[in-house]
Amino acid sequence: MTPQSNIPANPAVPQLMTVSEAAACLRMSVRTIRRRIKDGSLDVVRFDRSIRITQRDLERFINKNTR
């Protein structure tokens, strides 16, 4: 049996994805995503040493880099 969360989904809280998930979503390498984070072209949320990317920030990155 898997534990279920009793915390309801809050639409005001953005969906967070890992660097690997963002890379898979964009069909880019993890290394490329990390470079974009380092050069400031992709915003992230940091929790201690963990890096997460919101769907909104990923969409902004796509829109900024689309011709």
C-alpha positions as CSV (number, residue, x, y, z in Angstrom):
1,M,0.0,0.0,0.0
2,T,1.4,3.4,-0.9
3,P,0.9,6.4,1.4
4,Q,-1.5,9.1,0.2
5,S,-1.0,12.7,0.8
6,N,-3.8,14.5,2.6
7,I,-2.6,17.8,1.3
8,P,-4.9,19.1,-1.4
9,A,-3.4,20.3,-4.7
10,N,-3.1,24.1,-4.6
11,P,-3.3,25.7,-8.0
12,A,-1.4,28.8,-6.7
13,V,1.7,26.6,-6.0
14,P,3.7,26.2,-9.2
15,Q,4.6,22.7,-10.5
16,L,8.3,22.1,-9.9
17,M,10.5,19.9,-12.0
18,T,14.0,18.7,-11.7
19,V,16.8,19.6,-14.0
20,S,16.5,16.2,-15.6
21,E,12.8,16.5,-16.1
22,A,13.2,19.9,-17.7
23,A,15.9,18.6,-20.0
24,A,13.7,15.7,-21.0
25,C,10.8,18.1,-21.6
26,L,12.9,20.3,-23.9
27,R,14.8,17.3,-25.4
28,M,18.1,18.9,-24.3
29,S,20.9,17.5,-22.3
30,V,21.1,18.0,-18.5
31,R,24.4,19.8,-19.1
32,T,22.8,22.3,-21.4
33,I,20.1,23.1,-18.9
34,R,22.7,23.5,-16.2
35,R,24.6,25.9,-18.5
36,R,21.4,28.0,-19.1
37,I,20.9,28.1,-15.3
38,K,24.5,29.2,-14.7
39,D,24.4,32.0,-17.4
40,G,21.0,33.3,-16.0
41,S,18.9,32.6,-19.0
42,L,16.8,30.0,-17.1
43,D,15.4,31.0,-13.7
44,V,15.3,28.4,-11.0
45,V,14.0,27.8,-7.4
46,R,16.7,26.6,-5.0
47,F,16.1,24.6,-1.8
48,D,19.5,24.2,-0.1
49,R,21.4,22.3,-2.8
50,S,18.3,21.2,-4.8
51,I,17.4,23.0,-8.0
52,R,13.8,23.1,-9.3
53,I,12.3,24.8,-12.3
54,T,8.8,26.0,-12.5
55,Q,6.6,25.4,-15.5
56,R,6.2,29.1,-15.8
57,D,10.0,29.7,-15.9
58,L,10.4,27.0,-18.5
59,E,7.7,28.5,-20.7
60,R,9.4,31.9,-20.4
61,F,12.7,30.4,-21.4
62,I,11.1,28.8,-24.4
63,N,9.4,32.0,-25.4
64,K,12.6,34.0,-25.1
65,N,14.5,31.6,-27.2
66,T,12.0,31.0,-30.0
67,R,12.3,32.9,-33.2
